[in-house]
Amino acid sequence: MNKTYQQYAKKELKTELESLRKKYKSYQNRALQLNMSRGKPCPEQLNLSMDMMSVLSRGDDLHCEDGTDCRNYGVLGGIEEAKELLGAMIEVPADNILIFGNSSLNIMYDSISRSMTHGVMGNIPWSKLDCVKFLCPVPGYDRHFAITEYFGIQMVNVPLNEDGPDMDMVEHLVSTDPDVKGIWCVPKYSNPTGITYSEETVQRFARLKPAARDFRIYWDNAYSVQHLYEDKQDYLIEILGECKRAGNPDLVYKFTSTSKISFPGSGIAAIAASLNNLQDIRKQMAVQTIGHDKVNQLRHVRFFKDLDGITQHMKKHMEILRPKFELVESIFEEDLAGLGAGTWTKPRGGYFISFDAVPGCARNIVSRCKKAGVDLTPAGATYPYGNDPNDSNIRIAPSYPSMHDLETAARILTLSVRIETIKSILQPMI
């Protein structure tokens, strides 16, 4: 069994460091420009949806089954066929869904903004309160944190475990502090760790007893069908039904979109919630818009047709993504296993691998990668305010680069990890 770097003698560490620096210099001399900074679908994935561009043509009937002309104004909450399609995908009735535009993130922003200016279901607008807090499972999604930071909402870190957020902490804070108005959640193939909330965790969420009547769970089910394996898939129980059974029907806002299914930026997005919540949300929608893009909604319905159509489509995504994740994991195993230089997740779905370096090393690793031509998500981005207290977490996004570029980028990453780990061990010895 290999020794960890922590078990090396000082002379051994210096010899190893010199060798690694020579390898690193050879990569620097190649003037590379590689990007693993965001979970973007690659061109091959986008090509899977190109037939959607011709699913509607000049001579087609653009009326829905109920007679709605999708070319015209109206239908505030989205066409029925689109509600049924997304409802089937996220396991909720069509009556509990409102279809918006192309981005679930935009719906989340609107939901926070509406709460700030007009409150939630008749409660005091948050902007009139002295303090508003949001719970943030960490490591988590940087764009969630950006929204709450933008509105001046105080963010409270909650550890994210292998079965979901620390529910003892969540239950205590939600039940005792009326300033806590919400919690961000990516419950399936979580960004960035790839974990899925357990059945017990979801049920504990549904049974929360908030001190604030306007507390809501922001349930961002972004990766509900983004599996990497056909025979090894995580299962998430449905939160809206659990809340209803627990006597808390209004407790959750559930978000979804087709951004990583069809075309990012040109998909369709939706919110699912109780009828009471939807009635409240419609008040803003009625002022904000006459209706979202029904032609695009119809385009998606006619391309996918039903849930089975989405499932078959996502199997093609799976075949593109799985080899990339396995490549990164194999390089990590080959270059880092047993060295005490870090740990990483092995997700069954989603878009990210979470890497935890030796504390105090993440920023230096990301910086070193950049100097060798590899862009990563900034260190600290997976924590509110960009502040990872351990300076250890790095989000890895394998989806966009080609296999060749991905291998090069992963080798530069592991090389940078080894160099910075050794430097951190040597520092106290100097």
N, C-alpha and C positions, 0 to 999 in steps of 0.2 A: 504493500500500500504506500502511495506517495506521501511524503511529508507535506504538511501545509507550510505556506510561507512563514507563518508565525513560528514554526519549528526550525527554520533555517538559521544557521549561524550568520553573523554579520558579513563575513567574507563571502559566503555563498550567495547572500542576497545581492551584494554588489556585483558579483560576477554575472548573476542572472539578469540584473538590471541593465548591465552594459550590453548583453546579448539582445535583450528585448528592444533596447533603444536603437540598435542597428537595424533591426527588422522594421521598426516604426519609421525610421528615416527613409527606408526604401519605398514605403507607401507614400510618404510625403512627397517624394521626388516624382511621383506619378501624376500629381496635380489633379486628383480625382474630384468629382462633384456628385456625391451620392446622398440620397435623402430618405431617412426613416423617421421623419419628424411627426407625421400625422397618419392616421388610419385611412388613407385614401385607397379606393379600389384602383387596380391597375388597368391599363388599356384593354387587356384580354377580358377582364370582368365587364367592363363597359360595353364591349362588343357583343356580349350575350344579349343585351337589350336593344340592339340596333333595329330589329324587326318592329319594335314599337313605333319607330318613325314612319312606318308605312301602314300601320294597322288602321289608321283613318286616312281616307283620301277624298278627293273632290266630290266624288259621286256617292259617298256613303251617307246613310241616314244617321244624323247626329242627335236623334231623340232617344231618351231613356225609355225604359219599359213603361213608366207611368206617363209618358207623353212629354216630359220636360225637354225643351230644346236647349241643348248644352251650349249653343252659340250665343245665347241671350242672357240677360240679367236674371238674378233670382236664385232660389234654393240656397239659403244662407248656410245651412249646416252640411251641405254636400249632397251629391246624388245618392239615392238609396243603394244602387249597385256598389258604389265605392265604400259605403259604410258597411255593407255586408261583407265585402272582400277583406277590408282591414279588421273588421270585427271577428271574422273567422281566424285571421292570423294571430290576433292577440286574445282570442277566447272570450269575447264579450258580445252581448246582443247589439245589433245595429242601432237600436233605440238609444243606447248609451254612448253613442259616438257622434262627434262633430268633426267634419273634414275641414282642414284649413288649407294653407298653401303648400309650399315645397319643403318646409323645415320644421321639425319638432322643436328644435332649439328656439325658434321664433315664437312658438306657442308658449314655451316655458317663460321666455322673456315677457311676453304679453301677460301671462298669469301673475308674475311678480309685479309688473307695472300696474295692472288692474288692482291688485291687493294694496299697493302703495297709495293709489289715488282714490279708490272707491271702496276699499275694504272687501271682505269675503262674506257674502250672503248677509248683508246688513250690519256687519261688525265694523268697528272704528277703522278707518283707513290707516294703514301702517305709518304713513307719513306724519300722522298726528300723534304718534306714540313716541315716548322718550327713548325706547330701546326695542329693536326687533332682532331676534336671533334665528339662525338657521343651523341645523346640525349637518355636518359634512363628514360622511364616512371617508377615511383616508387609508391608503392612497385612493384618489378619486379623479373625476373628470374635470379638467381645467376650465372648460367653458361653462360648466355649472357654477363653479366658484367665481368666474368672471362676472356672471349676471348678478349674483348677490353682492359682490364687492362694488359693482357699479352703482347699485342702489343704496349703498352705505349700510347694508345689513351685516350685523356681527356674525361671523362664522365660528362655529365651535367644532373642533376636531373630535371625531368618534372613531376608534380603531375598527378597521375592517378585518374580520377574521375569515377563516376558510368557509364558514357557513353563513356569512353576512356580517352586518354591523354588530358591535358589542351591544346586545339588546338589554342587558342589565343597565348600562349607561343610558341608552336611548329611553327606556321606560322611566328611569329616575328623572332625567332632565325634562322629558315631555310632560310628566305628571305633576312636577313640582314648580316649574318655571313658566308662568303665563307669557313671558317674552318670547319663548320658543314657538315660532309660527310654522316651521316646516323642516323637512329633511330631504336632502337629495339622495336618490337611490338609482343605481344601475343594477337591477336585481339578477339579470342573467348574463353570463359571460362578462362580468363587470369590467369596466374601464378603470384601471389598466390591468388588474390582477387576473381576470378571466374566471373568477369564482362565481358560483350561482347560489343564491340564498336558499337555505334549507326550508323544508316544509314548516318546521317549528318556528323559524325566524319569520316567515310570512304570516303565520298565525299570530305570533306575538305582535307584529305590526298591526294586524287587524283588530286586536284586542286592546290597543293603546287607549289610555284614558287621559287625554290632553287637558292640561290646566287652561289652555286657550281654546275657546270655541272655534276660532278661525285657523287652527292648526291643520295643515294638510301634508300628506306624504306625496312628494314629487317623484313618481314611479316611472323612470325613463327606461322603458323596455325596448332599447335600441337594437338589441341583438337577439330577438326572439327566435329567429329562424336562421341565424348565422352559425351553423354547425360546421365543424371540421371533419367529423367522422360520422358515417352512417350508422355504425354499430356502437358508438360510445357518445351518447348525447345527454347533456344535462336536462333535467326536468324542473320546471318552476311552476308551483301551483298559482292559480289565478287570484290576484289580490282583490279585485272588485267584488267578486262573489264572497270571498272570505270576510271582507268588511261588512257586507250585508248580513251574513250569517251571524257575525259577532255583534250586531246591533249598531254598527258604525258605518252606515251606507255612504255618508258624505265625507269620509276621512281621506280619500285618495283621489289624486289626479294621475291618470295613467297616459303616457305619451308614446307615440309610435310614428314611424315613417317608412317610406320605401327608399330612403337615401342610399343605403348600401345593398339594395335589391335591384332597383332599376337604374336611374341616373341621379347621382348626388347633385343637389341644386335644382333638379327638374323632376323630382318625385312628387308624392303626395304625403301629407302628414295629418295626424289626427290626435285628438284628446278623447279619452274615455273616462266617464265619471258618472256619478249618480244623476238622476233627473233633476234634483234640486240644484246641484252644482252646474249642470248644463244650462238650466234656466238663468242662473246668475251670469254665466259666461256669455250667453246670447245677448244680454243687454249691451255689453261692450261691442260684440261683433256687429250688431245691428247699426251701430254708429260708425264703426270702423270700415265696414265693407258692405256692398250689396250682395256679394257672393264671391267665392274663390273660383279658381280656374276649373270649370266643369268639363271643358274639352280635355284637359289633361287627366282629370279623374276618369272620364270615359275611355281615354286611350289606355290607361292602366288596366281598367276592367276588361277591355276587349283583348288586351295582350295576355294577361294572366288568367282570365276567366274565373278561376276559383282558387281555393286554398291548395288543391292538388297542383295547379299550375305554378303557384309560388314555390311549393315544395320541390317540384321537378327542376325548376329554374335554379333554386339554391343548391341543388346537388352539383350543378355545373360550376357554381362559385366554389363549392367545397373542393372540387378536383383541382382548381387553380390555387387555392389558398393553402390547403393542407401541406403540400410539399415545401412551401416557403416556411411555415412554422416548424416543420420537422427539420429542415435544414438549419435554421437558427438554433434550435434545441440541440441538435447533434454537434454543432460547432462549440456551443457552450460546454457541452459534456466533454468533448475532446480537449478543449483548451483550458478549461477552468475546474473541472471536477477534481475534488480532493485537495485543492490548493488553498482553501480558506479565503478565497477572493470574492465570494459572493454567492447568492442563491437566486433562482429564477422559477417562475411558474411554468406549468405545462398545460395550458388551457385546452378545452375540448371545443371551443368556439369563440366567436367574437373577433376582435381585430388586434389584440395586443398581447405581448408578453411583458410581465413586470419583473424587473431585475433589481435586486437589493445588493448594493455594493457594501464593502466595509464602511462603517460610519465615517463621515468626513471626506469621502472620496468622490461622490457623485458629480459635483460641479466640475471638479478637475478632470474626471473621465469624459464628460460631455465636451468640455473645452478642448481636450486633447484630440478627441475624435474629429471635431470641427477643423482643427489645424491640419488634420490628415485628409480632409475633404468629405467627411461624413456628418451630415446634419441630423441631430436627434432632438426629441422634445426637450426643452430646457429643464435642467435639474431643478427640482422644487415645484414644477408645474402641477404635479399630482397632489399638491397640498394647497389649502387656502392661502392667499397672499403670496404664493410662490415660495413659501417657507417650510421646507422639509426639516424638522428639528434635528433629524439624524444625518441629513445630507447624504442619503443612501439610495433613494428610489430613483430608478430610470425607467421610463416607458419606452418599450421597443415596438415599433410598428412595421411588421414584415411585408405588408400587403402590396405596396406600390412598386418597389424595385423588381427588376428582372432577377431570375435565379442567379445569374452570374454576378450582377451588381450586389445582390443581397449577400452572397458568400463573401465578397470582398469587404463589404461594410461590416459584417459580423466578425470577420477576422481582425479588422482594425479595432472594433469595439473590445474584443477579448484581449487584444494586445494592450490597449489603453487601460483596461481594468487591471491587468497584471502589473503594468508599470506603476500605476497610481497606488495599488495595494502595497507593493514593495516600498515605495517612497514613504507611505504612511507608517510602515513598520520601522523603517530606518530613521525616521525623524527623531524619535526620542533617544536613539542611540548616538546621535551626533553631539 
